[in-house]
Amino acid sequence: MDYLEILKGQGEPLGIYSDIVRCIENFGAFPLYIEPIYRQALALGDENPDRLRFALVRLQVYADIHRYEDMEQTQKIKYVAQVLEKVIFGGLMLGEQPETGME
């Protein structure tokens, strides 16, 4: 699946989305991207934080819907989305705590 398409939904993509996709595609480097993504999120202005949050929620919903197709990949997707949402927004809209399930 094209993760950028999931992130943008029916709107125009934000520049931050490409960095989020990079985290999913290079999961091992995710810890290195958290702070730069957080800083980009702080600079989004007044309207775009909501767009970003719903983009992260879309990723989580996508991961839940497709969880049995590729369990490892969907766990990574959901983990990235949840960690970023919690770091950037202080909590999760869907109310779950991040889990890797990869222990």
ZADO-1210 file (C-alpha; in nm, 4 decimals, padded with zeros to 6 digits):
<atoms>
<atom x="00.0000" y="00.0000" z="00.0000" code="MET" pos="1"/>
<atom x="00.1056" y="00.3560" z="-00.0626" code="ASP" pos="2"/>
<atom x="00.1405" y="00.4968" z="00.2882" code="TYR" pos="3"/>
<atom x="00.1445" y="00.8528" z="00.1562" code="LEU" pos="4"/>
<atom x="-00.2043" y="00.7943" z="00.0140" code="GLU" pos="5"/>
<atom x="-00.3283" y="00.6752" z="00.3528" code="ILE" pos="6"/>
<atom x="-00.1748" y="00.9753" z="00.5279" code="LEU" pos="7"/>
<atom x="-00.3151" y="01.2335" z="00.2892" code="LYS" pos="8"/>
<atom x="-00.6627" y="01.0803" z="00.2731" code="GLY" pos="9"/>
<atom x="-00.8649" y="01.2986" z="00.0391" code="GLN" pos="10"/>
<atom x="-00.6581" y="01.6111" z="00.1001" code="GLY" pos="11"/>
<atom x="-00.3283" y="01.7477" z="-00.0160" code="GLU" pos="12"/>
<atom x="-00.0222" y="01.5920" z="00.1467" code="PRO" pos="13"/>
<atom x="00.1752" y="01.7784" z="00.4090" code="LEU" pos="14"/>
<atom x="00.5537" y="01.7718" z="00.3787" code="GLY" pos="15"/>
<atom x="00.5816" y="01.5918" z="00.7128" code="ILE" pos="16"/>
<atom x="00.4057" y="01.2871" z="00.5648" code="TYR" pos="17"/>
<atom x="00.7125" y="01.1809" z="00.3669" code="SER" pos="18"/>
<atom x="00.9141" y="01.1613" z="00.6895" code="ASP" pos="19"/>
<atom x="00.6425" y="00.9490" z="00.8505" code="ILE" pos="20"/>
<atom x="00.6499" y="00.7142" z="00.5508" code="VAL" pos="21"/>
<atom x="01.0282" y="00.6951" z="00.5873" code="ARG" pos="22"/>
<atom x="00.9790" y="00.5796" z="00.9487" code="CYS" pos="23"/>
<atom x="00.7466" y="00.3000" z="00.8418" code="ILE" pos="24"/>
<atom x="00.9706" y="00.1877" z="00.5583" code="GLU" pos="25"/>
<atom x="01.2891" y="00.2075" z="00.7699" code="ASN" pos="26"/>
<atom x="01.1524" y="00.1040" z="01.1084" code="PHE" pos="27"/>
<atom x="01.4967" y="00.0537" z="01.2617" code="GLY" pos="28"/>
<atom x="01.5742" y="00.4227" z="01.2149" code="ALA" pos="29"/>
<atom x="01.2418" y="00.5390" z="01.3599" code="PHE" pos="30"/>
<atom x="01.3971" y="00.6585" z="01.6902" code="PRO" pos="31"/>
<atom x="01.6181" y="00.8971" z="01.4927" code="LEU" pos="32"/>
<atom x="01.3190" y="01.0589" z="01.3196" code="TYR" pos="33"/>
<atom x="01.0972" y="01.1235" z="01.6226" code="ILE" pos="34"/>
<atom x="01.2451" y="01.4593" z="01.7227" code="GLU" pos="35"/>
<atom x="01.2698" y="01.6039" z="01.3682" code="PRO" pos="36"/>
<atom x="00.9084" y="01.5044" z="01.3010" code="ILE" pos="37"/>
<atom x="00.8019" y="01.6571" z="01.6326" code="TYR" pos="38"/>
<atom x="00.9767" y="01.9840" z="01.5415" code="ARG" pos="39"/>
<atom x="00.8100" y="01.9864" z="01.1980" code="GLN" pos="40"/>
<atom x="00.4735" y="01.9307" z="01.3640" code="ALA" pos="41"/>
<atom x="00.5287" y="02.2327" z="01.5905" code="LEU" pos="42"/>
<atom x="00.5786" y="02.4490" z="01.2814" code="ALA" pos="43"/>
<atom x="00.2551" y="02.3436" z="01.1070" code="LEU" pos="44"/>
<atom x="00.0527" y="02.6512" z="01.2008" code="GLY" pos="45"/>
<atom x="-00.3098" y="02.6567" z="01.3156" code="ASP" pos="46"/>
<atom x="-00.4984" y="02.4345" z="01.0686" code="GLU" pos="47"/>
<atom x="-00.2502" y="02.1625" z="00.9819" code="ASN" pos="48"/>
<atom x="-00.2096" y="01.9947" z="01.3231" code="PRO" pos="49"/>
<atom x="-00.5619" y="01.8522" z="01.2894" code="ASP" pos="50"/>
<atom x="-00.4761" y="01.7234" z="00.9431" code="ARG" pos="51"/>
<atom x="-00.1652" y="01.5579" z="01.0817" code="LEU" pos="52"/>
<atom x="-00.3529" y="01.3993" z="01.3696" code="ARG" pos="53"/>
<atom x="-00.6180" y="01.2537" z="01.1429" code="PHE" pos="54"/>
<atom x="-00.3448" y="01.1280" z="00.9095" code="ALA" pos="55"/>
<atom x="-00.1947" y="00.9376" z="01.2039" code="LEU" pos="56"/>
<atom x="-00.5398" y="00.8059" z="01.2963" code="VAL" pos="57"/>
<atom x="-00.5906" y="00.6886" z="00.9358" code="ARG" pos="58"/>
<atom x="-00.2662" y="00.4917" z="00.9612" code="LEU" pos="59"/>
<atom x="-00.3875" y="00.3257" z="01.2799" code="GLN" pos="60"/>
<atom x="-00.7234" y="00.2368" z="01.1263" code="VAL" pos="61"/>
<atom x="-00.5517" y="00.1006" z="00.8156" code="TYR" pos="62"/>
<atom x="-00.3258" y="-00.1146" z="01.0359" code="ALA" pos="63"/>
<atom x="-00.6259" y="-00.2483" z="01.2280" code="ASP" pos="64"/>
<atom x="-00.8178" y="-00.3326" z="00.9114" code="ILE" pos="65"/>
<atom x="-00.5218" y="-00.5120" z="00.7514" code="HIS" pos="66"/>
<atom x="-00.3675" y="-00.6617" z="01.0647" code="ARG" pos="67"/>
<atom x="-00.4001" y="-01.0244" z="00.9513" code="TYR" pos="68"/>
<atom x="-00.2532" y="-00.9700" z="00.6043" code="GLU" pos="69"/>
<atom x="00.0964" y="-00.8849" z="00.7275" code="ASP" pos="70"/>
<atom x="00.0979" y="-00.8773" z="01.1054" code="MET" pos="71"/>
<atom x="00.4545" y="-00.7589" z="01.1452" code="GLU" pos="72"/>
<atom x="00.4168" y="-00.4685" z="00.9024" code="GLN" pos="73"/>
<atom x="00.0819" y="-00.3556" z="01.0396" code="THR" pos="74"/>
<atom x="00.2261" y="-00.3604" z="01.3932" code="GLN" pos="75"/>
<atom x="00.5065" y="-00.1340" z="01.2738" code="LYS" pos="76"/>
<atom x="00.2620" y="00.1022" z="01.1046" code="ILE" pos="77"/>
<atom x="00.0436" y="00.1255" z="01.4112" code="LYS" pos="78"/>
<atom x="00.3396" y="00.1680" z="01.6462" code="TYR" pos="79"/>
<atom x="00.4842" y="00.4558" z="01.4416" code="VAL" pos="80"/>
<atom x="00.1462" y="00.6286" z="01.4199" code="ALA" pos="81"/>
<atom x="00.0698" y="00.5881" z="01.7891" code="GLN" pos="82"/>
<atom x="00.4110" y="00.6960" z="01.9156" code="VAL" pos="83"/>
<atom x="00.4079" y="01.0059" z="01.6948" code="LEU" pos="84"/>
<atom x="00.0536" y="01.0951" z="01.7951" code="GLU" pos="85"/>
<atom x="00.1378" y="01.0587" z="02.1629" code="LYS" pos="86"/>
<atom x="00.4617" y="01.2595" z="02.1363" code="VAL" pos="87"/>
<atom x="00.3109" y="01.5367" z="01.9229" code="ILE" pos="88"/>
<atom x="-00.0384" y="01.5600" z="02.0728" code="PHE" pos="89"/>
<atom x="00.0094" y="01.4195" z="02.4236" code="GLY" pos="90"/>
<atom x="-00.2353" y="01.1340" z="02.3825" code="GLY" pos="91"/>
<atom x="-00.4177" y="00.9061" z="02.1475" code="LEU" pos="92"/>
<atom x="-00.7483" y="00.9898" z="01.9863" code="MET" pos="93"/>
<atom x="-00.8384" y="00.6199" z="01.9663" code="LEU" pos="94"/>
<atom x="-00.7334" y="00.5624" z="02.3270" code="GLY" pos="95"/>
<atom x="-00.4943" y="00.2679" z="02.2927" code="GLU" pos="96"/>
<atom x="-00.1368" y="00.2605" z="02.4166" code="GLN" pos="97"/>
<atom x="00.1421" y="00.1910" z="02.1673" code="PRO" pos="98"/>
<atom x="00.2457" y="-00.1723" z="02.1471" code="GLU" pos="99"/>
<atom x="00.5084" y="-00.3210" z="01.9238" code="THR" pos="100"/>
<atom x="00.4074" y="-00.6824" z="01.9690" code="GLY" pos="101"/>
<atom x="00.7590" y="-00.7638" z="01.8528" code="MET" pos="102"/>
<atom x="00.9072" y="-00.8743" z="02.1824" code="GLU" pos="103"/>
</atoms>
